[in-house]
Amino acid sequence: MIADAAETLESAGVESARNDAELLAAHALGVSRGRLALLDRATSAQRDAFQALVARRRDREPLQYVLGTAAFRYLDLAVGPGAFVPRPETELLAGWGIDLARESPAPVVVDLCAGPGPIALSVAHEVPAATVWAVEKSPAALAWLRRNAADLAPRTHVVAGDVTDPALLADLRGRVDVLLSNPPYVPEGTPVPPEVARFDPATAVFGGPDGLAVVRPVIERAAELLRAGGGLAIEHDEEHAAALPELLRADGRFDRIEGHLDLTGRPRFTTGRRRASGAASRTGRNVDGVAWQTGSS
């Protein structure tokens, strides 16, 4: 049953066909993936359920939508139509923010463009002393964010807001210790996989002609909200390896600007600190005039 499904998915262009077939089978049979080898057969109802799941994945619906959940660090987030599916590479950005937040006894953390909440809720889960604010504009994504916050981190403050609004989180100006963001950053017209093109919300993927239309106001809000020495991390397209640090330098309110590589060696996110007197630059592997650090989870 699984082998036939894997062949079907491979024919449809799914790269992780066998992996997906096993996860779908485990879901349909109500067991963990590791117990599949212990089962001899499935009931007709289970087979029908499995075939329905395979058909959805064959049509390139994201695996996470089909299963109804997406794993991110130590959390299982509910996802579905209207929710941008969290990617494993974003775990590195979340980990950077979590490490920085732990340096403060009662950190204030903001996640802009929070989507279904992977970054914000991971911080809330792993740094219990943190006060976390998750900001999202899309009504559909907000529904998933509120659901996940209620289930996983009820103390998280969920805010319906737009990063282009100068009044966003005005009460927090100068008080935020860590600001994290995975904004839409793919340049318009860039070819994307069918799962992204057909199912991920376009507003959560594409960031204008150059991919930086949302990044720019995120930087502006960060400069306003962060306290002196507070940390900023923004995920970006690998083609923005030079552009993103240059935007931070041009703003003039950030120092200690660093780029961070993902586990495949690609530029993945850039960090900086709200400028404070006497701040010193850190060093690392230099790419396009920016110190790039190899990421770790």
N, C-alpha and C positions, 0 to 999 in steps of 0.2 A: 504494500500500500504506500509506504513512504518512498520506495524507489520509483514507483510510477509517478508520484507527485513531484519528486525531484526532477525527473525527466521532463515533465510538463513545464515546470518552472524554468528549467534551463532553456527549453525551446522558446520560452517567452522573453528570454534575455535577462533573467534574474541571476545575478552573479553568485549569490550565496544560496543556490537552489537547495542543496542537501540540508544545509543548516536551517533554512526557512521551513522546509518540509517537516523536519523533526520537531521544530518548535510548534508548528501548526498541529501536528499529530498529538503532541503532549497536551496542547490546549483543548483539542477536541475530546481526548480521552480522559481529561481531568487528572493527569499525573505529571510529575516532574519529567523533564527530558531524560534524566538519568535512569528512570524506571522503564523507559520504552523497551529496552532490551529484555526485560523480564516478562513482557506480555506476549501471549501467543496469538491473540486475535482481537478484533474489534467487533462490536455489535453492528447491526445494520444501521441503527440510528447514529452511532458514532461515526460510521463510514460516511453517511450522508452529511453529517455536520462537518467532517473533515474535508470532503469534496467541495462543500460550499466555501470553506475558508480558502482552499487552494485556488478556487476560481477567482476569488477576490485578489489574491496575491498574483495570480497569472495576469490579471488586468493591470498590474503594477500599482495597486493600492499599497501604501507603505505597510510593512509588516507590523509596525507598532499600532497602526489604525486597526488592522485586522485582529490583533490580539487585545487591543484596548488599553495597553500599557506600554510605557517606554522606561527602560532602566536608565538611571543617571546617578552615578556614584553609589550612595547607599539607599536610594529611593526608587520606588516604582510609581511613576506618574501616570495618571489617567490622561489619555490623549485620544483625539478623534478629529473629525472634520472641523476646520477652523483653528486647529492647534498646530503650530510649527513643531515638527518632531525633533526633540533634543538629539544632538549629535555627540558621540563620545569625545571628540576633540575639545568640546566646550568644557568638559570636566577639568581640563588643565587650568582654564581661566578661573573657574569656580574654586579650584584648589588654591590658586594664588590668593584670591580674595579671602578665603577661609584662614589661610596662614597669617595674613596681615591682620585680619579682624581679631585673631587670638592674642595679638600683642597688646590689645586694649582691654581693660577690665570690664567695660560695658560699651562695646562698640555700636555705633550707628551705621548701618549698611543700607545702601540703596541699589536696587537693580532696575535699570531703565530698559524698556522693551523686553519685559519679563516673559512674554509668551505664556505657556502653561506653568511656568514657575521653576524650572530646574535649578537655576542659579540661586535665586532668592531662598527657595525652600531648602536647598542643600546647606546654605549658610545658617539658616535658622535651626536646622536639624543638628549640625555639627558644631555650632557655636551657640549654646543655649543662652549665654549672657548677652547675645546680640539683639538689638532692636532692628528689625528688618522691614524695609519698605519696598514693595514690588509694584512697579508702574507699568501699565499696559494700556494701549489705545483701542485695540480691536475688541468690539463687543463679544465676538465669538471666542477669542483667546481669553478674554476676561472670565468667561464662564468656566473654562477649564482651570484657569488660575485660581479662582475662588473655590472651586471644588477641591483642587489639590491642596490648597492652603488649609481648608477646613479639615481635611483628612490627615494631613501630614505635619502641619505647623500652624495651628490655629492662632498663635500670637502674631503672625505676620500681618503687616498692614498692607492691604491690597488697595491700590489707587487707580481709578480710571483717569488717565491723564495722557497728554501729548508732550513729547520732549521738545517740541518747538514752542511751547507756551512759556514765556519768561516768568510767569507766576507759579510754575510747577514747584510744589513742595517749598514754598517761600518760607515757611516757618522753620525749615531745616538749614537755611543758608548759613554757611560757615560752621556747621555742627557735624557734618558727615565725616566719618573716619575712612570708609571704603565705598567707592562707587564702581559698580560693575555693569557691563552692557554687552549684549550680543545683538546688535541692531541689524536690520536688513542691510546687506552690504554688497550683494552681487550686482555688478553693472547690468543695466537693462540690455537685453539682446544676447546675453551670454547663454550658450546652450547648457541645459541642465537635464539631469536624468528624468525619465517619465514620472517617477514618484513625486519629484519636486514640481515638475511642470503641471501635472494634473491635480495634485492633491494639496501640497503645501500652500498656504495662503501667499499670494504674490506679494502682498504688502509686508510680509515677514521675510521675504527672500531678496527682493530687488530694491536697491537703494539709489535709484535715479541713474542718469546716463553714465556717471563715473563711479557709482556705487557708494558715494560719500554723502549723499543728500541728507541722510539721517545722522551720520557720524558727526557732522559739523555741529548741529544743535546739541548732541550728546556731550561734546566737549565743552560747549558753552555752559550747559547746565552743571556739568561737573565742576567747572571752575568756580561757579557761584556757590555750589552746595558744600564742597569739601572744605574742611578746616585746613589750616596751614600744616603741611606734612601729610595730609590725607592722601590715600592712594586711589588711582584710577586705572581700570583695565578695560580695554575695548577689543573685542574680537573683530577680525577683518579678513578680507580676501587676501590671498597670498600675493596678488598683484599690488596690494597697498603697502608692501613692506617698507617702501620709502615714503609714500604719501602720508600715511598715518602719523609717523613720528614728526614729519615736517609740519603737519597741522598743529600738533602739540607745541612744537617750538615756535611756530608763528603766533600762536595765541599769547605766548609770553608769560603765562601764569603757571607753567609746569616745568619741573626739572627732573633729574634722575629718570630720563626717558629710556626705556629698554624695550626691545622686541623679544618675543618668545616663540620658539619653534615648537611645533607639535611633534608627536612621536615618529612621524615620517620625515622630519627635517624641514617641513614647510613653515614659512612665517605664518603664525596663527593669531597672536594677539599682541598688543602693545600696551605697556604700562607707563605711568608717570606719577609724580607726586606734586601736589599743590605747592607751588613755590614758597619756600621759607628761607630766611636769611641764613647763610652759612651751609646750605645744602650742598653735598658733594656728589659728583657723578660716580656711578658704579661702572665697572668694566666687564666686558665679555667678548665673545666672538663678534667681530665687526662686519656688518653687511650694510652697504650703502651708507656708511657713516653712522650707523646705529649699533649699539651693543645688543647682540641677539643671544638669548639664553635658551639652552635646551630644556624643554618642558619635562615635567614628571608629575604623576598623579599622587 
